[in-house]
Amino acid sequence: MTLAIGGTPTQALHVQLSSGSRTTTDRIAGGEESVRWKSADFDLTLPGRWFLSGSFERDRSGLDDVEQAYGSLSWRF
């Protein structure tokens, strides 16, 4: 199940927040794992044909917690 909300507060900026849960089954080992996750993403158009984007995600389960962040800056030619 996933729930997401996003919007474009300005012409140059888009943001999105999402959260959800998933369950996976390991048919070989016979185990099951439930994971809950949350994420935030943004895209920003900058002057001079520059583009900035980023995301952050946190996954939590009974076995481990994982956090990952991603960012990029690009120039369009």
N, C-alpha and C positions, 0 to 999 in steps of 0.2 A: 504494500500500500504506500502511496506517495501523495504528499500534499505540497503544492508549490504556489508561490505568489511572486509576481514580478511586475515591474513597471518601468516607465521611461519618464522620470521626473523632469528632465530637460531633453532637448533635442540631441545633446551629445552624450547622455548618460543612460544606461540601462542597468538595472539591478534585479536580482532574483534570489529569493530565499526558498529552500525546500527542505523537507524532512520526510522520513519514511522508515519502514521496516521491511526486512526480508528474512525468509527462513530457507536454509539450504540443507539438503540431506546427503550425507556421504554413504552411498549404497555399498561400498566396499567395506568400510570400517563400521558401518551401522550407526553412525552418530548423526545428530541434527544440531544445527547452530542457528540461533536467531541473532540478527544484527539490526541495530537501530542506527540511523545516520542522519546528519544535518549538514547542509551546505549553504554557502553564500557565494554568489558570482556577480561580477560587474564587467561592463564594457564601457570605455570612455574614449570618445573621439577628441583628439587634441588638435590645436592649430598646427599648420604646416604639414598636413597629411600624416600626422602621428596617430597611433592607435594604442591604447593601454587596456589590458584586460587582466583579470585575476579571479581566482577561486580558492575557496577553503572548504575542506570537508573533514568531518569527524565521524568515524565509525566506532560503535561500541558494541561489544558482545560479552558473553560470559568468559571467553578465552582471552581476548585482548582488546586494547583500544588503539585505534590508528588515526593519526591526523596527517593530512597532506595539504600543502599549499602550492599554488601554481600562479605564476605571473608572467606576462610577456609585454614587451614594448616593440612595436613594429612601425616601419615607415613605408607608406605606399608610394610607389613610383609609377 
